[in-house]
Amino acid sequence: MSLKFKTPFFKEFTLSIAGHVEKALGGLRDRGYHAGLPLGRWYPRFADGLTVAVTEKRTKVEIDGLAAALAEVLK
């Protein structure tokens, strides 16, 4: 997993995920996270892209939990 684009971002960013993005999203949903948008649905050339939005409504604990859940799902 890495940042898909090397440009600056503010609240939204896109991750490049090896494997099936929809499967990763399913694993995150099972852990209580509605994590993001699979870019491949609209842009087939970005099939490995997962766009995530993090706003002021989320705490550090919530963001850390999402990061840990994503790492677990991608093992």
Long-range contacts (C-beta under 8 A, 24 or more apart in sequence): 1-70, 1-71, 1-74, 4-39, 4-46, 4-48, 4-49, 11-53, 11-54, 11-55, 12-51, 12-52, 12-53, 12-54, 13-51, 13-52, 13-54, 14-39, 14-46, 14-49, 14-50, 14-51, 14-52, 15-49, 15-50, 15-51, 15-52, 16-48, 16-49, 17-48, 17-49, 17-50, 17-74, 18-48, 18-74, 19-48, 19-74, 21-47, 21-48, 21-49, 21-50, 24-50, 24-70, 24-73, 24-74, 25-50, 27-69, 27-72, 27-73, 28-66, 28-69, 28-70, 28-73, 31-69, 31-72, 31-73, 32-69, 33-65, 33-66, 33-69, 35-66, 35-70
